[in-house]
Amino acid sequence: MPSETRGAGRLTAWTLPLALFFAVTVEMAPSGSLEHIAKAFGSDIGTAAAGSSLYALSTAVMALPLSALAQRFDLRPAAILTAGVFTALGLATSAAPDVSTYLILRTIQGAAHGAFFPLVLSLAAAASPNSTGKATSRVLLGNGCALALGVPAAEALSSFDWRIPVALASCGVFAAMIYAPQPQAGTAPATNSSKAGSNGSFVPIALILAVALAGHFSYYTFLAPLAAREGTQPSLVLAAYGGAVIIATALSGRLAGKRRLHRALLVIVAEAAILACAAAFAGPVVVFATAVMAGACFGLLPTLIQSEILDRSLGNQTIASGAAVVAFNAGIAAGSASGATLVDTSIQAPALVGACLLGLSAIMLGFARRKKKTPEPAISNSAAIH
């Protein structure tokens, strides 16, 4: 068994993060290619941008019901099959003859993304049942690399044809998942304590994650125009932010142990203070420094919170992962909308909105930790395999 576990760990360290890297690149690539997409279809940029909005909305709406359906099947085959569907939809999207077909296919592919992301997280936990935190951080590293590397590469390829990066990245998802690891059997399953209202419920934690991410994305959505306004090269600031995300995500698994909620609280409070500084002070140095520090917080928080969600959901890890995906996409949508309400007042206002939302999530997490009377569970030694 030890050799099998080490082998599973090596596979998880490469194939699942790589699959997620390509999937997130597919999701985010059109955002940097709006002018190319609009020109190709003879439409306006607003219509082209609707493809990204519909994709995210479909992901958020369909993640939970599709996760519940997928949980009825064996985890690895279900993940590979979903990857195949995702790839087929990506290829169809890249061949869309008109903008209406493009929008429809992007919406359907968003639903496939909503099923695929939870399966990848659940499979990572099942392949490394004794180190959920480290497995989660490795997988989420693919997400950070997609933002820092995949999206810029896709933007460069779009100068030739926007269809090229969408098709290539979609194929990359299935190619990586062919080598996905097998779930590993742990010790006898513990009693499932994830029912809503119990001390082990993952629902409040998912809600806290959504509010915290709304705070972060209220700031991040408008980081590029903020950098430009303050006389800093936006691409340089975004690259520094992405680098901080990657480094922090790579280190986050080491922190996702028994005191992970305490550490998550510290990260949330720290980012709230960082965004308050971004809102109160101006200048290129402030923009650059706050972007790096906010990126580091964003790299740490999802691993800390999502590993807690997974360990609170013995027997329901696929559904719990779906809840995390819903929280993530809801946070993106809510944060962008919240920042947009005040951005016309001041380009720094979205950062202030973000600080307030992060402060709210810190209060919620403080109450959640106080309400939990039993000791915080250690990394689970078992995961139910479906």
C-alpha positions as semicolon CSV with decimal commas, in nm:
position;residue;x (nm);y (nm);z (nm)
1;M;0,000;0,000;0,000
2;P;0,273;0,259;0,075
3;S;0,415;0,228;-0,278
4;E;0,065;0,257;-0,423
5;T;0,001;0,567;-0,217
6;R;0,327;0,725;-0,326
7;G;0,242;0,645;-0,687
8;A;-0,102;0,798;-0,649
9;G;0,056;1,105;-0,494
10;R;0,294;1,148;-0,788
11;L;0,009;1,115;-1,037
12;T;-0,213;1,356;-0,845
13;A;0,071;1,606;-0,829
14;W;0,082;1,631;-1,208
15;T;-0,230;1,508;-1,387
16;L;-0,509;1,665;-1,182
17;P;-0,347;2,010;-1,150
18;L;-0,268;1,997;-1,523
19;A;-0,628;1,911;-1,607
20;L;-0,749;2,197;-1,389
21;F;-0,494;2,430;-1,549
22;F;-0,641;2,363;-1,893
23;A;-1,003;2,380;-1,770
24;V;-0,957;2,720;-1,604
25;T;-0,769;2,845;-1,910
26;V;-1,072;2,749;-2,122
27;E;-1,297;2,933;-1,876
28;M;-1,093;3,253;-1,859
29;A;-0,929;3,274;-2,205
30;P;-1,221;3,450;-2,380
31;S;-1,200;3,735;-2,127
32;G;-0,867;3,836;-2,279
33;S;-0,984;3,777;-2,636
34;L;-1,308;3,975;-2,647
35;E;-1,203;4,200;-2,933
36;H;-1,092;3,902;-3,143
37;I;-1,415;3,711;-3,074
38;A;-1,633;4,013;-3,148
39;K;-1,447;4,080;-3,473
40;A;-1,473;3,717;-3,584
41;F;-1,850;3,711;-3,533
42;G;-1,914;4,070;-3,642
43;S;-2,069;4,152;-3,304
44;D;-1,994;4,400;-3,027
45;I;-1,765;4,336;-2,729
46;G;-2,057;4,332;-2,484
47;T;-2,218;4,042;-2,667
48;A;-1,888;3,855;-2,680
49;A;-1,838;3,911;-2,307
50;A;-2,175;3,749;-2,240
51;G;-2,010;3,415;-2,318
52;S;-1,796;3,442;-2,005
53;S;-2,088;3,554;-1,789
54;L;-2,311;3,271;-1,909
55;Y;-2,029;3,020;-1,855
56;A;-1,979;3,129;-1,491
57;L;-2,353;3,140;-1,423
58;S;-2,402;2,792;-1,566
59;T;-2,111;2,660;-1,358
60;A;-2,256;2,804;-1,038
61;V;-2,610;2,681;-1,104
62;M;-2,523;2,330;-1,218
63;A;-2,230;2,239;-0,990
64;L;-2,440;2,101;-0,703
65;P;-2,703;1,901;-0,897
66;L;-2,442;1,754;-1,130
67;S;-2,216;1,672;-0,835
68;A;-2,502;1,487;-0,669
69;L;-2,559;1,291;-0,989
70;A;-2,189;1,213;-1,038
71;Q;-2,161;1,082;-0,682
72;R;-2,375;0,784;-0,784
73;F;-2,095;0,655;-1,008
74;D;-1,735;0,544;-0,964
75;L;-1,526;0,854;-0,912
76;R;-1,241;0,810;-1,162
77;P;-1,453;0,692;-1,461
78;A;-1,702;0,971;-1,394
79;A;-1,422;1,229;-1,390
80;I;-1,273;1,100;-1,716
81;L;-1,613;1,086;-1,886
82;T;-1,692;1,442;-1,776
83;A;-1,353;1,553;-1,907
84;G;-1,440;1,397;-2,243
85;V;-1,771;1,584;-2,256
86;F;-1,593;1,907;-2,158
87;T;-1,337;1,860;-2,436
88;A;-1,604;1,784;-2,698
89;L;-1,795;2,099;-2,601
90;G;-1,475;2,305;-2,616
91;L;-1,400;2,183;-2,967
92;A;-1,758;2,255;-3,071
93;T;-1,732;2,605;-2,922
94;S;-1,410;2,673;-3,113
95;A;-1,593;2,578;-3,434
96;A;-1,905;2,789;-3,365
97;P;-2,024;2,950;-3,691
98;D;-2,202;3,246;-3,530
99;V;-2,225;3,431;-3,201
100;S;-2,558;3,277;-3,098
101;T;-2,418;2,926;-3,130
102;Y;-2,106;3,039;-2,946
103;L;-2,309;3,169;-2,650
104;I;-2,519;2,852;-2,631
105;L;-2,216;2,625;-2,637
106;R;-2,031;2,835;-2,377
107;T;-2,333;2,803;-2,148
108;I;-2,342;2,424;-2,188
109;Q;-1,968;2,395;-2,138
110;G;-2,001;2,598;-1,819
111;A;-2,236;2,328;-1,688
112;A;-1,975;2,063;-1,776
113;H;-1,717;2,269;-1,587
114;G;-1,952;2,271;-1,289
115;A;-1,949;1,891;-1,289
116;F;-1,579;1,851;-1,368
117;F;-1,423;2,078;-1,106
118;P;-1,587;1,904;-0,804
119;L;-1,492;1,563;-0,942
120;V;-1,128;1,667;-0,970
121;L;-1,121;1,797;-0,612
122;S;-1,296;1,487;-0,482
123;L;-1,065;1,255;-0,675
124;A;-0,760;1,437;-0,540
125;A;-0,884;1,385;-0,184
126;A;-0,970;1,020;-0,249
127;A;-0,630;0,951;-0,407
128;S;-0,452;1,096;-0,102
129;P;-0,690;1,025;0,190
130;N;-0,424;1,090;0,454
131;S;-0,327;1,437;0,328
132;T;-0,637;1,618;0,207
133;G;-0,484;1,962;0,257
134;K;-0,174;1,891;0,050
135;A;-0,378;1,720;-0,222
136;T;-0,614;2,019;-0,241
137;S;-0,327;2,268;-0,262
138;R;-0,161;2,070;-0,542
139;V;-0,480;2,066;-0,748
140;L;-0,553;2,434;-0,689
141;L;-0,202;2,514;-0,807
142;G;-0,338;2,440;-1,155
143;N;-0,595;2,716;-1,102
144;G;-0,328;2,969;-1,002
145;C;-0,102;2,874;-1,294
146;A;-0,393;2,914;-1,534
147;L;-0,449;3,273;-1,418
148;A;-0,077;3,359;-1,423
149;L;0,036;3,164;-1,731
150;G;-0,251;3,003;-1,921
151;V;-0,462;3,313;-1,977
152;P;-0,171;3,530;-2,104
153;A;-0,063;3,248;-2,338
154;A;-0,420;3,215;-2,465
155;E;-0,434;3,589;-2,524
156;A;-0,115;3,572;-2,731
157;L;-0,250;3,286;-2,942
158;S;-0,576;3,473;-2,994
159;S;-0,390;3,732;-3,198
160;F;-0,376;3,462;-3,466
161;D;-0,722;3,313;-3,400
162;W;-0,924;3,305;-3,078
163;R;-1,035;2,950;-3,158
164;I;-0,683;2,806;-3,124
165;P;-0,635;2,840;-2,745
166;V;-0,991;2,726;-2,670
167;A;-0,947;2,412;-2,878
168;L;-0,597;2,331;-2,749
169;A;-0,682;2,386;-2,383
170;S;-1,003;2,182;-2,414
171;C;-0,806;1,890;-2,556
172;G;-0,553;1,927;-2,277
173;V;-0,821;1,857;-2,017
174;F;-0,904;1,512;-2,152
175;A;-0,541;1,427;-2,234
176;A;-0,443;1,493;-1,872
177;M;-0,738;1,308;-1,721
178;I;-0,657;0,985;-1,905
179;Y;-0,375;0,943;-1,651
180;A;-0,581;1,041;-1,347
181;P;-0,496;0,851;-1,027
182;Q;-0,704;0,575;-0,874
183;P;-0,882;0,643;-0,543
184;Q;-0,698;0,486;-0,252
185;A;-0,871;0,288;0,022
186;G;-0,825;0,434;0,368
187;T;-0,917;0,299;0,705
188;A;-1,274;0,228;0,804
189;P;-1,489;0,530;0,730
190;A;-1,570;0,753;1,021
191;T;-1,922;0,852;1,105
192;N;-2,045;1,112;0,866
193;S;-2,100;1,437;1,052
194;S;-2,169;1,659;0,756
195;K;-2,543;1,692;0,796
196;A;-2,663;2,050;0,787
197;G;-2,682;2,204;1,132
198;S;-2,428;1,971;1,291
199;N;-2,081;2,070;1,409
200;G;-1,942;1,903;1,097
201;S;-2,160;2,091;0,848
202;F;-1,970;2,222;0,545
203;V;-2,252;2,454;0,433
204;P;-2,163;2,750;0,663
205;I;-1,797;2,718;0,566
206;A;-1,887;2,728;0,196
207;L;-2,096;3,040;0,258
208;I;-1,805;3,207;0,437
209;L;-1,579;3,121;0,144
210;A;-1,825;3,284;-0,098
211;V;-1,835;3,609;0,101
212;A;-1,455;3,618;0,138
213;L;-1,402;3,558;-0,234
214;A;-1,659;3,827;-0,314
215;G;-1,438;4,065;-0,120
216;H;-1,128;3,956;-0,305
217;F;-1,282;3,977;-0,652
218;S;-1,437;4,315;-0,581
219;Y;-1,075;4,431;-0,571
220;Y;-0,916;4,202;-0,831
221;T;-1,173;4,269;-1,104
222;F;-1,064;4,633;-1,115
223;L;-0,694;4,583;-1,041
224;A;-0,579;4,646;-1,400
225;P;-0,759;4,983;-1,438
226;L;-0,643;5,079;-1,087
227;A;-0,282;5,007;-1,186
228;A;-0,319;5,207;-1,507
229;R;-0,470;5,501;-1,318
230;E;-0,179;5,503;-1,074
231;G;0,082;5,502;-1,351
232;T;0,186;5,137;-1,316
233;Q;0,203;4,890;-1,605
234;P;-0,108;4,669;-1,558
235;S;0,057;4,361;-1,710
236;L;0,345;4,388;-1,461
237;V;0,108;4,421;-1,167
238;L;-0,103;4,127;-1,283
239;A;0,208;3,914;-1,336
240;A;0,330;3,993;-0,984
241;Y;-0,015;3,910;-0,847
242;G;-0,020;3,580;-1,038
243;G;0,327;3,488;-0,916
244;A;0,222;3,549;-0,556
245;V;-0,085;3,330;-0,607
246;I;0,126;3,042;-0,739
247;I;0,384;3,058;-0,460
248;A;0,124;3,087;-0,184
249;T;-0,085;2,803;-0,329
250;A;0,223;2,580;-0,346
251;L;0,289;2,646;0,023
252;S;-0,072;2,634;0,141
253;G;-0,088;2,258;0,184
254;R;0,164;2,278;0,469
255;L;-0,075;2,506;0,659
256;A;-0,394;2,304;0,603
257;G;-0,370;2,101;0,924
258;K;-0,557;2,103;1,252
259;R;-0,556;2,483;1,292
260;R;-0,650;2,563;0,935
261;L;-0,964;2,761;1,025
262;H;-0,764;2,974;1,266
263;R;-0,511;3,038;0,989
264;A;-0,791;3,110;0,741
265;L;-0,926;3,373;0,981
266;L;-0,584;3,537;1,000
267;V;-0,556;3,539;0,620
268;I;-0,901;3,697;0,581
269;V;-0,827;3,968;0,838
270;A;-0,490;4,036;0,676
271;E;-0,642;4,077;0,331
272;A;-0,914;4,304;0,467
273;A;-0,641;4,530;0,606
274;I;-0,447;4,512;0,277
275;L;-0,749;4,616;0,071
276;A;-0,827;4,896;0,316
277;C;-0,476;5,029;0,251
278;A;-0,530;4,995;-0,124
279;A;-0,845;5,206;-0,089
280;A;-0,690;5,469;0,138
281;F;-0,349;5,525;-0,022
282;A;-0,245;5,591;-0,382
283;G;0,069;5,550;-0,585
284;P;0,241;5,284;-0,795
285;V;0,432;5,135;-0,500
286;V;0,109;5,089;-0,303
287;V;-0,066;4,929;-0,601
288;F;0,220;4,687;-0,663
289;A;0,267;4,594;-0,296
290;T;-0,102;4,542;-0,223
291;A;-0,145;4,334;-0,539
292;V;0,134;4,097;-0,432
293;M;0,002;4,066;-0,076
294;A;-0,360;4,019;-0,190
295;G;-0,241;3,752;-0,435
296;A;-0,064;3,569;-0,154
297;C;-0,382;3,574;0,056
298;F;-0,583;3,445;-0,239
299;G;-0,333;3,165;-0,287
300;L;-0,366;3,053;0,075
301;L;-0,737;3,088;0,148
302;P;-0,904;2,841;-0,095
303;T;-0,683;2,551;0,022
304;L;-0,747;2,623;0,390
305;I;-1,123;2,649;0,344
306;Q;-1,177;2,379;0,082
307;S;-0,974;2,119;0,271
308;E;-1,197;2,192;0,571
309;I;-1,506;2,147;0,353
310;L;-1,375;1,814;0,220
311;D;-1,294;1,681;0,567
312;R;-1,640;1,775;0,694
313;S;-1,807;1,575;0,419
314;L;-1,710;1,211;0,462
315;G;-1,925;1,016;0,218
316;N;-2,031;1,333;0,035
317;Q;-1,704;1,478;-0,089
318;T;-1,820;1,521;-0,447
319;I;-2,125;1,721;-0,335
320;A;-1,909;1,920;-0,092
321;S;-1,667;1,999;-0,373
322;G;-1,966;2,113;-0,577
323;A;-2,062;2,348;-0,294
324;A;-1,709;2,490;-0,300
325;V;-1,733;2,547;-0,676
326;V;-2,066;2,726;-0,629
327;A;-1,910;2,940;-0,357
328;F;-1,615;3,025;-0,579
329;N;-1,822;3,129;-0,881
330;A;-2,081;3,308;-0,669
331;G;-1,796;3,499;-0,506
332;I;-1,658;3,601;-0,844
333;A;-1,997;3,722;-0,966
334;A;-2,095;3,898;-0,642
335;G;-1,755;4,060;-0,601
336;S;-1,746;4,195;-0,955
337;A;-2,099;4,332;-0,921
338;S;-2,030;4,486;-0,579
339;G;-1,718;4,664;-0,696
340;A;-1,890;4,786;-1,010
341;T;-2,154;4,972;-0,805
342;L;-1,895;5,224;-0,680
343;V;-1,618;5,213;-0,940
344;D;-1,758;5,521;-1,116
345;T;-1,722;5,712;-0,788
346;S;-1,358;5,620;-0,743
347;I;-1,129;5,359;-0,895
348;Q;-1,019;5,276;-0,539
349;A;-1,376;5,225;-0,412
350;P;-1,396;4,854;-0,512
351;A;-1,101;4,784;-0,280
352;L;-1,294;4,940;0,007
353;V;-1,599;4,729;-0,077
354;G;-1,373;4,425;-0,078
355;A;-1,230;4,511;0,262
356;C;-1,582;4,536;0,406
357;L;-1,688;4,201;0,260
358;L;-1,373;4,034;0,392
359;G;-1,441;4,188;0,733
360;L;-1,792;4,041;0,723
361;S;-1,657;3,697;0,633
362;A;-1,407;3,721;0,921
363;I;-1,691;3,787;1,164
364;M;-1,887;3,494;1,021
365;L;-1,587;3,262;1,053
366;G;-1,526;3,379;1,409
367;F;-1,884;3,288;1,503
368;A;-1,857;2,954;1,320
369;R;-1,540;2,862;1,511
370;R;-1,693;2,965;1,843
371;K;-2,013;2,769;1,776
372;K;-1,814;2,455;1,708
373;K;-1,771;2,315;2,058
374;T;-1,589;1,996;1,967
375;P;-1,216;2,008;1,882
376;E;-1,137;2,083;1,519
377;P;-1,084;1,752;1,335
378;A;-0,744;1,651;1,210
379;I;-0,688;1,560;0,846
380;S;-0,921;1,274;0,779
381;N;-0,767;0,927;0,751
382;S;-1,043;0,801;0,531
383;A;-1,268;0,901;0,250
384;A;-1,566;0,711;0,125
385;I;-1,498;0,584;-0,226
386;H;-1,776;0,576;-0,481
